[in-house]
Amino acid sequence: MSARVPALLTVYAGRFESQPLAFSALLDAADSLRIKVDLADVDVIREAREVRLAHYFRPAIVARIEAARGEDDTLLVARPSTLTAHPGFPPQGARVRLLGRFAGEVVEA
């Protein structure tokens, strides 16, 4: 049985043509800081953003994320991990930018 549990989720944004390109940018940025990334902890959201974000966040937070997204077409929602705990991520010049950390929920088995 699964349950929804509270989590502080980190949201990054960027402009990518596909999920693999978004993952590649994330991995490149993490590698430059020698951070190990488990891609299972990251959800790339390109389409139906508001609907998909609603799986994690309350409507008011979804609206804040959408407003902060600006011209970026892709969001990356990351569960708490080594990546999200690193104070210098993303580094200068990365193709992803930090939008912020937001209170949300994840499904745990």
TORZATI-213498 format. One record per residue (C-alpha): residue in one letter; x, y, z. Coordinates in steps of 0.001 Angstrom, whole numbers, padded with zeros to 6 digits, always signed. Layout:
<recs>
aXYZ/...
</recs>
This chain:
<recs>
m+000000+000000+000000/s+001266+003502-000755/a+000843+006725+001153/r+001310+010423+000440/v+003963+011893+002707/p+005070+015506+003158/a+008372+016469+001536/l+010373+019594+000791/l+010781+019354-002979/t+013298+021308-005031/v+012251+022681-008391/y+014651+023562-011208/a+013805+025050-014597/g+015350+025239-018034/r+014685+025109-021761/f+014933+021603-023190/e+013481+019836-026212/s+013132+016495-024420/q+013363+014670-021112/p+016743+013097-022017/l+018213+016555-022706/a+016917+017843-019353/f+018441+014833-017570/s+021711+015370-019438/a+021890+019024-018342/l+021163+018035-014748/l+023802+015293-014786/d+026403+017600-016382/a+025828+020256-013724/a+025970+017674-010921/d+029092+016056-012358/s+030886+019410-012372/l+030422+019471-008581/r+031032+015714-008165/i+027463+015139-006970/k+025909+011731-007532/v+022373+011885-008920/d+019727+009180-008889/l+017418+010102-011766/a+014623+008155-010068/d+014492+011093-007622/v+013795+013613-010419/d+010606+014162-012409/v+010973+016108-015660/i+007802+018017-016498/r+007452+019505-019978/e+003760+019164-020810/a+000562+019514-018780/r+002716+021277-016192/e-000080+022494-013944/v-001744+019073-013841/r+001534+017261-013164/l+002673+019795-010563/a-000676+019285-008783/h+000472+015732-008002/y+003103+017290-005722/f+001885+020739-004646/r-001163+022717-003519/p-002697+025052-006162/a-001141+028206-004654/i+002335+026687-004861/v+001711+025483-008427/a+000832+029089-009333/r+004047+030378-007706/i+006151+027832-009589/e+004468+028643-012898/a+005049+032375-012332/a+008727+031810-011466/r+009216+029578-014519/g+009229+032558-016859/e+010297+031602-020387/d+011584+028161-019367/d+009583+025285-020857/t+010744+022472-018582/l+010545+021907-014840/l+012495+019342-012850/v+011033+018337-009483/a+013612+016676-007242/r+013010+014714-004077/p+015300+015384-001103/s+018720+013924-001956/t+022445+014634-002070/l+021747+016814-005093/t+019136+019000-003412/a+021182+019246-000202/h+024243+020658-001980/p+024333+024436-001346/g+026178+025201-004604/f+023800+023441-006963/p+023218+024376-009673/p+026640+025871-010374/q+027225+029067-012349/g+026722+028448-016064/a+024474+025389-015630/r+021629+024904-018099/v+019209+024472-015185/r+018336+027117-012630/l+016936+026795-009152/l+013360+028023-008779/g+013157+027146-005110/r+012182+024611-002494/f+008499+024075-001896/a+006401+022120+000577/g+004725+019250-001201/e+003898+015566-001048/v+005325+012423-002609/v+003945+008917-002852/e+005876+006335-000835/a+005338+002626-001182/
</recs>
